[in-house]
Amino acid sequence: YRNTTINLKAGYWIDERNRIEAGYHDINAFNHYDGSDPLTYAMDPNSIERSDFRQRSGYVSYHYLIADHTIETTLSQSNFTKKNLDATWGLNDYEGKTPSAEIKDTWKYADNSHMVLGTSYEKRELNYTSIGDSEKERDEHSKALFFNNTNRFGNIVLNEALRYDSFSAFDDKATGKIGVKYLVNDQCDVYANYATAYKTPSMLDMINPWGTANFTLKPETIQSFNAGIRYAGFNMNFFRNEIEDLIGWVGYGNVNIDGTSVFKGVELSYEHQLFQTLLAGANYTYVDAKDKNDARLPNVPRYQTTLYTTYMPVKQVAWTLNGTYVGSRQDGFTTHETGNYFVANTKMTYHIDKTWDVYVKVNNLFDRYYQTVYGYASAERSYYAGVEARF
């Protein structure tokens, strides 16, 4: 596996009211992988298959400040191509692009109140070829209007949001959110939120470069609720998400899981500055994910824990160490267990000046063998060195 990634970002204040930003992201990857039988989907460890992938995306954004308004206009586009060089079944290659535009106005209409109004447009174009078939095209687009309002009354903060999406390939939908937060003091607050969402399948969800295409996928309809408390560096959040027509992997492709699937659980996190030179933290997530028949959903770890620390012996040097334990998780295709493992990473960064950083890092520090998808091993101990520049 070879991957070359380039990230560029720049911003410039023309004057006190006008700012322009631009960014570019480029991924160029070449991959060797095991093929599989088109009838049984059994993996063939002796096969030699290759894929070539390229994704380029960029944006330009203009900010204009006038009175109590900040008006932001953003244009962006993402282009992607993939060629399965040795494929004998399924998808041979695909090429797509996604141009989009958004304009929004953030209006501070009172000392403790602000509102965001905006509209967006996105177009999705895809050309693809399956083995033994001619090239096909798929085009779709969407438009949206959105509104977000936040008010503070004493120790109470209220937030409301509305969004309306119009799709060329799916039903139109209105969604919203309402939230409340009570500020107990400077270090403590309690909060609760209720929201609805509508998640349409992406083109890659439908075309599925890794198996069987499914262009009859329906959008997910989502209701979510969460409530929690924050105190100093501690946060506890309870959540419940109900998803109708959840998109999931069954067999060798994506399908809508019938009925309403429920994800419920708790998130705990804590971060503390132990000394002036040492920061440490931890987080824990427990998820009970089940379908309409109360059966456990695959590919979702029941619990996950992360520990991390950053040590700065001198101002120019930062040493980071983190480790994650993934609990029980069942593969969606083979029903094999793919969880119950611990992976650690470390990174050392030297800050040369305000522009330049150099770093070395090691991923999978203890060379742990694990699989997030059964049959596909993750990278062994890996070494990296790099340079970061900020202008």
Number of C-alpha atoms within 10 A of each C-alpha: 10 9 11 10 12 10 12 13 14 12 14 12 11 9 8 9 12 15 16 17 15 17 15 17 15 18 15 16 16 15 13 13 15 14 20 18 11 14 6 9 13 12 14 13 11 9 13 12 16 17 18 16 18 18 18 17 18 18 18 18 18 17 19 16 15 12 8 13 16 17 19 18 18 18 17 18 17 18 17 18 18 20 20 19 12 13 18 16 15 20 23 21 21 22 18 20 19 18 18 19 18 18 17 19 20 19 18 17 11 11 8 12 16 18 19 18 18 18 18 18 17 17 16 17 16 20 15 21 17 19 13 11 11 8 13 11 12 13 15 15 17 17 18 18 17 18 18 18 18 17 17 17 10 9 11 15 17 17 18 18 18 17 19 15 19 16 15 12 12 16 11 14 14 15 17 17 18 17 18 18 19 18 15 13 9 8 11 15 18 18 18 17 18 18 18 19 17 17 13 17 17 12 18 14 19 18 22 18 20 12 17 16 21 15 14 11 19 19 18 20 18 20 19 18 18 18 18 18 16 19 15 12 13 17 18 18 18 17 18 19 20 20 23 22 19 24 20 16 17 14 14 16 18 23 21 17 19 13 13 19 22 24 19 17 18 18 18 17 18 17 17 14 13 11 10 9 13 16 16 18 18 18 18 17 19 18 18 16 22 17 20 13 10 10 10 17 21 21 21 21 21 21 20 20 18 18 18 18 19 19 17 17 12 9 9 12 15 18 18 18 18 19 17 18 17 20 18 16 22 21 21 20 16 13 12 14 18 22 23 15 15 18 19 20 18 19 18 18 20 17 15 11 10 9 10 13 17 14 17 15 18 18 18 19 18 13 14 15 14 19 16 16 19 16 17 12 11 13 14 14 16 12 13 10 12 10 11 12 11 11 10
